[in-house]
Amino acid sequence: MSAMFRKAVRGFLGPKNRLSLQQQLGFRRAPKKEDPPHLKSQQKKEADSFSDKHAEQHQNLQKSGISPELDYQTLQTVSFRRLFKPFCFAIGFSGVSFVGASIWQYENLRVLTRRLIGIDGDFFRDRIHPPKAGQWRREINKFWQNLTEGQKVVSVIIGLNGLVYALWRIPRCQHMMLKYFTSNIASTAICLPMVLSTFSHYSFIHYAVNMYVLWSFSTSAVAILGKEQFTAFYLTAGVVSNLASYAAKVGFQRFGPSLGASGAIMGVLGLVCTQVPEAQLAIVFFPFVTFTAGSAIKVIMGLDAAGVLMGWKFFDHAAHLGGALCGIWYMLYGHKQIWQNREPIMRAWHKLRDPQQPPPK
């Protein structure tokens, strides 16, 4: 039978009947060679060893109360090529964050300028807020007005973290929370969790400690950067810390879910300690023990580096180390290279926002 005839008949019958046609014409696909018994047993031992190692690592996280129990399938082996997509996402998300912060600052300056020159009402009259109706509203307004600019920004972050913590308590949301609010390079979702897991806490103690530390450094950090730049940096530090966690998990083949704001907070800590290394810090329960900020960040980074190398599993030490390095780099180089070169963005936004007005000098 000619090859042209076989091709015509195969196309007429379609792919569903292709196997029966091959059997009728005497053509059968060669059977797949099976692996030798000793190779099969070796592969089974390696798979069992990997599964036991992965289960042991995740069991340690569950015992700590920081990580929830997984209920979805994860990959067993991950190569470094899988880091390319998170790397591109981290760069893109960081760029969008700083562009958005630049536009946010422009809008704030625009409103302030228009009020000063009387276009949108008297500046001083608008600053005198009428009393709120109700005692509790007056108390809340008084509390809010007494907060520093940094504490106001961090209050919003604390509220978002509290909302995500409440979602963890809803049973119907568990699968969604595990997939999108925990970062795991072996999971099917790897990019969006790099952001969402920064606002996610499964344990109340984990949530309370992180928010307390963030609140403690909020005033200093926002005074250094401003609220717009601080917000962009906080989001960037969270994403970069998760990227460092991904790289460490692939490098050491230690997989498991990670969540929490610790990486972003370590970025804030690294930034403040680099800018004000002589500042005096103290331990919460031992206020009589004081030390400089420069010494504190060195000790913390040393412990996290040891945790990465020695495989300590209680915390995600790679995320902590990545966040701290992000904060140090940004204070030394990133602020000049990124934020101080935002003028073209603000000019382009001004041209789009007010095309009739000349750009500010």
Secondary structure, 3 states (H helix, E strand, C coil): CCHHHHHHHHHHHCHHHHHHHHHHCCCCCCCCCCCCHHHHHHHHHHHHHHHHHHHHHHHHHHHHCCCCCCCCCCCCCCCHHHHHHHHHHHHHHHHHHHHHHHHHHHHHHHHHHHHHCCCCCCHHHHHCCCCCCCHHHHHHHHHHHCCCHHHHHHHHHHHHHHHHHHHHCCHHHHHHHHHHCCECCCCCCCCCHHHHHHHCCCCHHHHHHHHHHHHHHHHHHHHHHCHHHHHHHHHHHHHHHHHHHHHHHHHHCCCCCECCCHHHHHHHHHHHHHHCCCCEEECCCCCCCEEEHHHHHHHHHHHHHHHHHHCCCCCCHHHHHHHHHHHHHHHHHHHHHCHHHCHHHHHHHHHHHCCCCCCCC
